[in-house]
Amino acid sequence: MSENSKIEWTDHTFNPWEGCQKVGPGCDHCYAETRNARFAGGTAINWGPGAPRRRTSGANWRKPLHWNAVHADFLYKHGRRQRVFCASLADVFDNAVDLLWRRDLFRLIAETPNLDWLLLTKRIGNVPTMLRHIGVDHLPRNVWLGATIVNQEEADRDIPKLVSIDARVRFLSMEPLLGPVQLDQFHPSREPALPPLLYGIDWVIVGGESGRDARPMHPVWARSLRDQCAAAGLPFLFKQWGEWRHMTVDEQRANPSAVARGNTSAWPDGTLGYGDFRSNGGYGKPLFLMGKKAAGRELDGATHDGFPA
């Protein structure tokens, strides 16, 4: 699905700078921080409070101009526009980033109108103020704005912020999914009540965690979001299981090495590895540490690759 990126929902990945800071439970096992440390001799020099962010090279900044120039060929081949994920190794709306760098990024976005820029942030509340600081009064029409949501607390807090921003496409990246999330809940602390949280969302991406020390994703959590999207008519993309997945008895017999690597029980309420079945909705099912590739990205035997029209 991706020509210049291994990420299933984009065609290109562009990082205007590198570095970030952990702001929530989804950041606990950040692959970008690990990568930063690997290329810096063991210490993530661009990560954390006070750490300098590293602006990428001029050659890297020229790549989107090339992608924009060849848009007609891509459109002819694929029947759609190119998607650019910005940024996989940083956060566009990070407080520690020089606002002039952000201004340069939005100039680049304006200079590449034939690309759809997917700006995904864990700091959705920063967006309006940071746009004003660089003299941008509204998001360009070639920007898709996304918020990372990993649990119900983040959904209740950040989805209303996302839907309040005028964007051509608003999406949720629910990876790593760390708990059950009900998207159509009403916010309990406001009067009058907010409309359902699905209102204003155009796309939902769901995935489990991968990498060292990855936390399991309960199958019920993923199925619930798939069904919520289907009921609301929203495109749903299931990116991956991550390192863990339930295996049928036949799969266990065919993959004894996966069984031997370890397993845990997944109770219907989301509790992993312990609990009384009477208070957890029934007997749990084993989740096996299979590895990302073996776990795959099929949910109940189907691949879900929904995208906004």
N, C-alpha and C positions, 0 to 999 in steps of 0.2 A: 504493500500500500504506500510505502514511503520511498521516494527515489533517493534522497540524500539524507534520510534520517531513519533510524530503526524504530522510532516511535510510530505506532500504528495509525495515529490520527492526524499526522502531519506529513508534508512532503519535504520540508527543509527545517532545520533548526538553526537559529541565529542567536548568538550571545554577544551583545554589545559590550558587556563586561562580565567579569567573573567574581563571585564572592557573595556571601549572604550571612544571615544570622538566624538561629533557630527561634521560632515564634509559637510553636504548638506541638502537640503530640505526633503529628504527621512528619515532623522534622527529625524525630529521634534518631533515625538511621539514614540520614541524608546521603544519597549516593554522590551528589555533587561535592559535598564536603570531603568525603572519602577520596574522590578523584583529585581534589585540590591538594590534599595531603600527599597522595602518591606522587604527584608531579613536583612536589616541593620538599622532597626529602623526608617525609614523615610527619610534617606539621602543616595543618591547613592554614596557611599564612593569610588567606583572604576571607577567613571565616570568623564570625563572632563580633561582639561589641568592640568598636575601636579599630578593628582590622581594616586595612586599606583594601578597597575594591580595585581590581585590575582591569583597565580598559583594554579591549582586544585590538588587534592590529588594523591598520588601514586597509590591508588586503582583505581581511575578513569583512570589514564594513562595506566593501565594494561588491561582495557577493550578491546581496539582494538586488543591486542595480542590474547585474547580469541576469538573474532570474526574471526580473521585470521585463528585460529586453527580449527574452525568448518566450514570453507569455503566449504568443499566438500559436507556436508549435505545441506547447503543453496543452492548450485549450483544444486544439485539433485532435491531439492524441487521446486526451482523457475526458473531454467534454465538460470541463470545469476549470475554475481558477486554481492557482497554486496556493497552498496553505503554508504559512511560515510560523513556527512556534518560537516565541520570544518570551522568556529565555529559560533554557534548561539548566543553566549553571548559575543562575542569579534570580533576582526579582526586580522587574522594571520599577516597582514602586517601593523599593527598599529605602528606608530613611537615611542610610549611610552613603547613598550614591550622590555624587555631584549633580546638582540640578541642570548644569550645562550639558552633561552627558545625556540626560533625559531629553533635553531640548533637541540635541543632535539626533537622537533616535527618532523623535517625532517628525523632524525634518526629513529623515530618510523614509519614514512611512509615507509622508506626503509625496515624496519623489518616486514612489513605487506604487502607483494606484492600481496596477494590475495584479497585485498580490493581496491575499487576505492574511492579515497579521493576527495571530492568536496570542493575545497578551494574557498570561495566566499568573495570578498573584495570590499570595497568602495574606496580603495587606490591602484588601479591597476598600477599607475605610480611608486609605490614603489617596485614592484616585482623584476625587474632585479637587482637593487642595493642591496636589502636586501638578495637576494640569494647569490650574490657575497660575502657579508659580512660574511656569514656562510659557505663559501667554497663549495657552490652548483653551478655548472656551467650550469645546465639545470634541468628542472622539471622532476621528475621521471615519468615513463610511466603510473603509476597508479594514477596520479593526473589529475583531471579535474579542469580547472581554470575558475572562473566566475567573472564577474563584475556586480555590482548593478547599474542599469540605471533606473532613474525615470522620465526623461523628455528629450526633444530634445537637450538641452544644454549639458547634461551629455553624451548623445549618441555621439554627435559630438566630444566631448573632450576625452572620455575614450574608445570607441570601437576601434579606431585606435591603442591605446596603448595595448589593449587586443590582437588584431590579430597580433601584432608584436612579441608576445611571443610564443615560440615553446611549445605547449601543445598538448597532445593527444586529448583532448576535450576542446573546449572553449565555454562558455555559458553565457547567459545574464539572470539575475534575475531582472525583471522589476516589482518590488513590493516594496513599493506601487507605482503604476503607477499614476503619477500626471499630465499628459498631453499627448497630441498626440505625437507619435514618428514615424518618417519616417526613416526606417533603411537603405534604399538604396540611400540616398542622397550623393552627392559628397561634400567633404569638400571644403568650398569656399575660404579658405585662403592659399592654397598650390598649387604650380606649380611643376611638373604636378599634375593634380587632382588625389586624391586617388581613388582606385577602390571602387565600391559600398561597403557600410559598412557591408552588409550581407556576403561578402567574408571573409572566415575564421571563421565564427560563426557556431557552430554545434547544438545549442539547445537554445530555448527561453522559459523562464518561465514568466508568466504574472499574476499579482494579485492586487486586491484592498487592501486598508488599513483597518485594524481591530483595535479594542480597543477604548478606550475613545477618543473622539474628532476626530474620523476617518474622513478623507476627502473622498468625493464620487469619484468614478471612472466612467467616462463617457463611456457608452456602445460602442460608436463609436471608442474610443481609443483601446479597447480590440479587437473589430472586425477587425480593420485595421491591427493590428499586427498578428492576426490569418490568415488573408488573405495574408499578406506579406510573412509569413512563408510557407503557402501552395504554393504560386507562386514560392518560392525559393527551395521547397522540404525540408524544415527544420522541425524537430520535434518541436511541440508546446504544452506546458502544461499550461492549465488555472487552476491556483491554487485556486482562490476564488474571490468572489465579494467584500468581506469585509463586512462592516456594511450596505452598501447601495446597492439597486438594483431597477431597474424599475419593476413595477408590472402591469400586464394586468388588465383590468377592472374586470374580473372574480376573479383574485387574490385579488384585493382590496375588493371586496364584501365578499370574504371568510376570509379575514384577517383584520377586522376593527381595531384591536389593532395596527397593523403596520401602518395603515393610520393615526391613531390618534397620533402616536409618533412623527410625523413630516415629512415633505417632502420638496423637492426643485426641481426646474426645470432644466433640462439639455438641453441646446441648442446644435444643431448639430456641432457647432464649438468648443464645449468644455466649453463654459461659463456656469457657474452654477448659477441659481437662479435669473438672471436678463438679460436685454438686449432687443433690438428691433428685432422681428422675421425677419424683412426684411433684416437686416444686419447680422443675425446669421444663415442664411440658412434654416429658417423655424421655425415652432412652436416647443418649447421644449417639452420634455416628463418628467413626474414627476419621481424622484428617491425617494424611501422611506427608511427611517431608520428602517431596519428590524432586524438587528443583524446578526452576522456572520453565525450562523448555519442555520437560516431561509433563508438567501440570497443564500447560497449554492455555488456550483462551476460549474453549467451548464451555458454554453454560447450558446444562441439561441437553447436551448433544448438539447444540446449535452455536454458530458463530454470529455474534451481534455486531454489525458494523453500520449503525445508523449515523447519519450526518444531517445537519440542517440543509434544507433545500437551497 
